[in-house]
Amino acid sequence: MLRLPFRPLHWFHMQQLASLEANLLAAIDGAAMLRQVEAWCAVNTGTGNLAGLAAQAALLADAFTLLPGELRLVDPAPVTAIAADGSEVDQRFGQHLVLSVRPEAERRFLLTGHMDTVYPATSPFQQLTWLDGTTLNGPGVADMKGGIAVILAALAAFERSPAAGHVGYDVLINSDEEVGSLASAPLIAQLARGKAAALTYEPSALPDGTLAGSRGGSGNYSWIVTGRSAHAGRNPQDGRNALVAAAALALGLKALERDGLAINPARIDGGSANNVVPDHAVLRFNIRLRDAEAAAHFEAGAASLVAEVEAAHGVAIHRHGGISRPPKPLDARAEYLFILVRDCGAALGQTIGWQHSGGVCDGNNIAACGVPVVDTMGVRGGAIHSPDEYLIVPSLAERAALSALVLHRLATGAPL
């Protein structure tokens, strides 16, 4: 059984809080938050389950009527993918939920989460199970339906502050974060524009509440190789083997790796009968990059590699995809925001630290817009993306209090 220490709300170091701040946090109801998580996790919201996502969006829209402002559902941006035969096909995603509060305010914030999970409708992992008195196992409990509950509770508490009326915010709950947010990336950029700060509700980097600080970047690619078919016995010399060219590309990509740049050739589709020189192939790969210099190195090396393989194998290569999550360094404004979160945690008796993460999320996209962001403000838990995913239940109220206090101090303090 997993047993981790936790502090319920009545353990908070209230002597470090102003009376107004303490009153804001007193209304946070962890039991009500848990009921929300249980109801939301009963709905399968795998990214491809459009019916489930629509049902979840309706539940969330109903829950967020607790807050002022305008709620709307936004259609996903067009996204295409490459099929196994090399053709470009449209992908379908669910709608995104947006709440806009006091859009006329001079200082505004952005809070983001996602309703989709990695568990498709066919997954056997659909049930909630109590592992012990404070630990709940289930699909999306930490990543990130627990985080959505934190957003709602934190904002409801923040709205009790007189300072709330002088600032505004947008909330975005998208439907495609688990597959890279391609259908919500334009919306993220639009909502991030002009914001003073942003908070994103991925679960904490470690079960003790540690935050993800700087992040690397990520990109996904499909390279379509077009060759020429021929009989493998009678006239193979007339063929141009797309599969062999794709293999050469995979080896060449691995040779481009360096410190700060990792490349993972993941799959090659293509070919036909054994006696036919294959005339098409699709190479799929992911890159992870530390900084803009690594991105430039990859782009230059990839262009040279494509030219070399085309010339050596007599094939044509079409590139699809790109860097969807830019690297997220910590600049001075971002560090200030992290320090503010740390200090708010200390006032609540929570020890908050941060560390670099190789993972990526919507925080990468927000930071690329020049907005300081802390992107692991969600619950404490772990084993995400697996049937062992769990939520440390007392962290629902803990992290809601943390966010409410951060928002209050952002609203009353000097700009970042």
C-alpha positions in Angstrom: 0.0 0.0 0.0 1.2 3.5 -0.8 1.3 5.7 2.2 2.5 9.3 1.8 2.3 12.1 4.3 -0.3 14.9 3.7 -1.6 18.0 5.4 -5.3 18.6 5.5 -6.4 22.2 5.4 -6.7 22.7 9.1 -2.9 22.1 9.4 -2.1 25.1 7.3 0.2 27.6 8.8 -2.5 30.2 9.1 -0.3 32.5 11.2 1.7 33.2 8.1 -1.4 34.3 6.2 -3.3 37.6 6.4 -6.8 37.1 7.8 -8.3 37.8 4.3 -6.2 35.1 2.7 -7.1 32.6 5.4 -10.8 33.4 4.9 -10.4 32.7 1.1 -9.0 29.3 1.7 -11.5 28.3 4.4 -14.2 27.7 1.8 -12.2 25.0 -0.1 -14.1 21.7 0.2 -11.8 18.7 -0.5 -14.7 16.3 -0.2 -16.7 18.1 -2.9 -13.6 18.2 -5.1 -13.3 14.4 -4.7 -16.9 13.9 -5.8 -16.2 15.9 -8.9 -13.1 13.8 -9.8 -15.1 10.6 -9.2 -17.9 11.7 -11.5 -15.5 13.0 -14.2 -13.4 9.9 -14.2 -16.5 7.7 -14.8 -16.5 9.2 -18.3 -13.9 7.8 -20.7 -12.2 10.6 -22.4 -9.5 9.0 -24.4 -8.4 11.6 -27.0 -10.1 9.7 -29.8 -13.3 9.1 -27.9 -15.3 12.1 -29.3 -18.6 11.0 -27.6 -16.9 10.8 -24.3 -15.1 14.1 -24.7 -18.5 15.8 -25.6 -20.1 14.3 -22.5 -17.1 15.5 -20.4 -17.3 19.0 -21.9 -20.9 19.2 -20.9 -20.2 18.1 -17.3 -17.4 20.7 -17.1 -19.5 23.4 -18.6 -22.1 22.8 -15.9 -19.5 22.8 -13.1 -17.8 26.0 -14.3 -21.1 27.9 -14.1 -20.0 28.4 -10.5 -17.7 31.1 -11.8 -18.6 34.5 -13.5 -17.8 35.1 -17.1 -18.6 33.6 -20.5 -18.4 29.9 -21.2 -18.0 28.6 -24.8 -17.0 25.5 -26.7 -14.4 26.1 -29.4 -14.1 23.8 -32.4 -10.7 22.1 -32.9 -8.2 23.5 -35.4 -7.7 21.4 -38.6 -5.0 18.7 -38.2 -3.8 16.2 -40.6 -1.8 13.0 -40.2 0.0 10.6 -42.5 -1.6 7.2 -43.1 0.4 4.0 -43.7 0.1 4.4 -47.4 1.6 7.9 -47.3 -1.6 9.8 -47.9 -2.5 12.8 -45.8 -5.8 12.4 -43.8 -7.8 14.6 -41.6 -7.9 13.9 -37.8 -10.9 14.5 -35.6 -10.7 16.0 -32.1 -13.2 17.2 -29.5 -14.2 20.7 -28.8 -12.2 22.8 -26.3 -13.9 24.6 -23.3 -13.0 28.2 -22.7 -14.2 30.5 -19.8 -13.4 34.2 -20.1 -13.8 36.3 -17.0 -13.4 40.1 -17.0 -11.8 40.4 -20.5 -11.7 44.1 -20.1 -9.3 44.0 -17.1 -5.8 45.4 -17.7 -4.1 42.5 -15.9 -5.2 39.0 -16.9 -4.1 35.5 -16.3 -4.4 32.1 -18.1 -5.2 28.8 -16.4 -5.1 25.7 -18.6 -5.9 22.0 -18.3 -7.0 19.1 -20.5 -10.0 16.8 -20.4 -8.5 14.0 -22.6 -6.6 11.0 -21.2 -4.4 8.4 -22.8 -6.9 5.6 -22.1 -9.1 4.8 -25.2 -12.7 3.7 -24.9 -11.4 0.1 -25.4 -9.0 0.3 -22.5 -9.7 -2.2 -19.7 -8.6 0.5 -17.3 -12.0 2.2 -16.6 -12.6 1.9 -12.8 -11.7 3.7 -9.7 -10.0 1.8 -6.8 -9.0 2.9 -3.4 -5.5 1.8 -2.7 -5.6 3.0 0.9 -7.4 5.7 2.9 -5.8 8.6 1.0 -4.8 7.1 -2.4 -7.2 6.7 -5.3 -6.3 4.7 -8.5 -8.1 5.4 -11.7 -7.9 6.7 -15.3 -7.2 10.4 -15.3 -7.4 10.9 -11.5 -4.0 12.8 -11.6 -3.6 13.5 -15.3 -5.6 15.5 -15.1 -9.2 15.5 -13.9 -7.9 16.1 -10.4 -6.1 19.1 -11.9 -9.4 20.4 -13.4 -11.0 20.2 -9.9 -8.1 22.2 -8.5 -8.6 24.9 -11.1 -12.3 25.2 -10.3 -11.9 25.2 -6.5 -9.0 27.7 -6.6 -10.9 30.1 -8.8 -14.0 29.9 -6.7 -11.9 30.7 -3.6 -10.1 33.5 -5.5 -13.4 35.1 -6.5 -14.0 35.7 -2.8 -11.1 38.2 -2.8 -11.8 41.9 -3.3 -8.8 41.9 -5.6 -10.4 39.5 -8.0 -12.7 42.2 -9.4 -9.7 44.1 -10.6 -8.1 41.4 -12.7 -9.4 38.9 -15.3 -8.5 35.5 -16.6 -9.2 32.9 -19.2 -9.5 29.2 -18.5 -8.8 26.7 -21.3 -9.6 23.0 -21.0 -8.5 21.4 -24.2 -9.3 18.0 -25.7 -6.0 17.0 -27.3 -3.1 17.7 -25.0 -2.2 14.0 -24.7 -1.4 13.9 -28.4 0.5 17.2 -28.6 -2.3 19.9 -28.7 -2.1 20.4 -32.4 -5.8 21.0 -32.6 -5.6 23.5 -29.7 -2.2 25.2 -30.3 -3.7 28.2 -32.1 -6.2 28.7 -29.3 -3.5 28.4 -26.7 -1.4 31.1 -28.5 -4.5 33.3 -28.8 -5.4 33.1 -25.1 -1.8 33.5 -23.9 -1.4 36.7 -25.8 -1.0 39.6 -23.3 -1.3 37.6 -20.2 0.6 38.6 -17.1 1.2 35.0 -16.0 -0.1 31.5 -16.5 -0.8 28.3 -14.5 -1.2 24.9 -16.0 -2.5 21.9 -14.0 -0.5 18.9 -15.0 0.2 16.8 -11.9 3.3 17.6 -9.8 6.5 16.2 -11.2 7.0 14.1 -8.1 4.5 12.8 -5.5 5.9 15.1 -2.9 4.7 18.1 -4.9 7.9 19.1 -6.7 7.2 21.2 -9.8 8.6 20.8 -13.3 10.8 23.8 -13.9 12.5 24.1 -17.3 11.5 21.6 -20.0 13.0 20.4 -23.2 11.1 20.6 -26.5 9.5 17.9 -28.7 8.6 17.3 -32.3 6.8 14.5 -34.2 7.5 13.8 -37.8 6.4 11.5 -40.6 8.7 11.4 -43.7 7.0 9.9 -46.8 9.4 8.2 -49.1 8.3 7.6 -52.8 10.4 5.2 -54.9 9.6 3.0 -57.9 8.2 -0.5 -57.9 9.8 -3.3 -60.0 9.9 -7.1 -60.0 12.4 -8.3 -57.3 13.7 -11.1 -59.6 13.4 -9.9 -63.2 14.4 -6.3 -63.1 15.2 -5.1 -59.5 17.7 -2.6 -61.0 14.7 -0.6 -62.4 13.2 -0.2 -58.9 13.9 2.4 -56.3 13.5 0.8 -52.9 11.6 3.2 -50.6 12.0 0.9 -47.6 15.8 0.8 -47.9 15.8 4.6 -48.2 13.6 4.9 -45.1 16.0 2.7 -43.2 18.9 4.9 -44.4 17.0 8.0 -43.1 16.5 6.3 -39.7 20.2 5.6 -39.4 21.1 9.0 -40.5 18.8 10.6 -38.0 20.4 8.7 -35.2 23.7 10.0 -36.4 22.5 13.6 -35.9 22.1 13.1 -32.2 24.2 15.2 -29.9 24.1 16.5 -26.4 20.7 18.2 -26.0 19.2 16.4 -29.0 17.7 12.9 -28.9 16.0 11.3 -31.9 13.8 8.3 -31.8 13.0 6.6 -35.1 9.8 4.8 -34.0 8.2 3.0 -37.0 8.5 2.4 -40.7 5.3 1.6 -42.7 5.5 0.4 -46.3 6.3 -2.4 -48.6 4.1 -5.1 -50.2 4.8 -8.6 -51.5 8.2 -10.1 -51.0 8.8 -10.2 -54.8 8.1 -6.5 -55.3 10.6 -3.7 -54.8 8.6 -1.4 -52.5 7.7 2.0 -53.9 6.6 3.7 -50.7 7.4 3.9 -47.1 6.7 6.2 -44.1 9.3 6.8 -41.4 7.9 8.1 -38.1 10.1 9.6 -35.4 10.2 11.9 -32.4 12.8 14.4 -31.4 13.6 15.8 -28.0 15.6 19.0 -27.8 17.0 21.1 -25.0 17.2 24.5 -26.6 16.9 26.5 -29.8 20.5 25.7 -30.8 19.6 22.0 -30.8 16.6 22.8 -33.0 18.7 24.6 -35.5 21.2 21.7 -35.5 18.4 19.3 -36.3 16.9 21.4 -39.1 20.2 21.8 -40.8 21.2 18.2 -40.4 17.8 16.9 -41.5 17.8 19.0 -44.7 21.3 17.6 -45.7 20.2 14.1 -44.8 17.1 14.2 -47.0 19.1 15.6 -49.9 21.7 12.8 -49.5 19.2 10.0 -49.4 17.2 11.3 -52.3 20.4 11.4 -54.4 21.8 8.1 -53.3 18.5 6.1 -53.6 16.7 7.9 -56.4 13.6 8.5 -54.2 11.5 11.6 -53.3 11.0 12.5 -49.7 8.2 14.6 -48.3 8.4 15.9 -44.8 5.3 16.2 -42.5 5.2 17.4 -38.9 7.5 19.6 -36.9 8.3 20.9 -33.4 5.0 21.2 -31.6 6.4 21.9 -28.2 9.3 24.4 -28.2 11.9 24.2 -25.3 10.8 25.9 -22.1 13.8 27.6 -20.4 13.4 29.5 -17.1 13.9 33.2 -17.7 13.9 35.8 -15.0 10.1 36.4 -15.0 9.4 32.6 -14.9 11.8 32.2 -12.0 10.0 35.0 -10.1 6.7 33.2 -10.6 8.2 30.0 -9.3 9.5 31.8 -6.3 6.1 33.3 -5.7 4.6 29.8 -5.8 7.3 28.5 -3.4 6.6 31.3 -0.9 2.8 30.7 -1.1 3.5 27.1 -0.4 5.6 27.9 2.6 2.8 30.1 4.0 0.6 27.0 3.7 3.1 24.6 5.3 3.9 23.1 1.9 7.5 22.6 0.7 7.7 23.5 -2.9 10.7 22.9 -5.1 11.3 22.4 -8.8 13.5 20.5 -11.2 14.1 20.1 -14.9 11.8 17.8 -16.8 12.3 15.9 -20.1 8.5 15.8 -20.5 6.5 18.4 -22.4 3.0 19.9 -22.1 1.0 23.0 -22.9 3.3 24.9 -20.6 5.9 24.7 -23.5 3.4 26.4 -25.8 2.5 29.1 -23.3 6.2 29.9 -22.5 6.9 30.2 -26.2 4.4 33.1 -26.3 6.6 35.0 -23.7 4.3 34.3 -20.8 5.8 33.1 -17.4 4.1 29.8 -16.5 4.2 27.2 -13.8 2.8 24.1 -15.5 2.6 21.5 -12.7 0.1 23.1 -10.4 -2.1 20.1 -10.4 -2.5 17.3 -7.8 0.1 15.1 -6.2 0.1 11.6 -7.6 2.0 9.4 -9.9 2.3 6.5 -12.4 0.4 8.6 -15.0 -0.2 7.0 -18.4 -0.4 3.6 -16.9 -3.1 1.4 -15.1 -1.3 2.3 -11.9 -2.1 6.0 -12.1 -3.0 7.4 -8.7 -4.1 10.5 -6.9 -3.1 11.5 -3.4 -6.6 12.7 -2.4 -5.7 15.3 0.3 -3.6 17.1 -2.4 -6.9 18.2 -4.0 -7.5 20.8 -1.3 -3.8 21.4 -0.7 -3.2 22.4 -4.3 -6.4 24.4 -4.6 -5.3 26.5 -1.6 -1.9 26.9 -3.2 -3.4 28.2 -6.5 -5.9 30.4 -4.8 -3.2 32.1 -2.7 -0.9 32.5 -5.8 -3.7 34.1 -7.7 -4.5 36.5 -4.9 -0.9 37.5 -4.5 -0.6 37.9 -8.3 -3.6 40.1 -8.3 -2.4 42.3 -5.4 1.3 42.4 -6.1 3.6 44.1 -8.6 3.6 42.8 -12.1 6.1 40.0 -12.9 
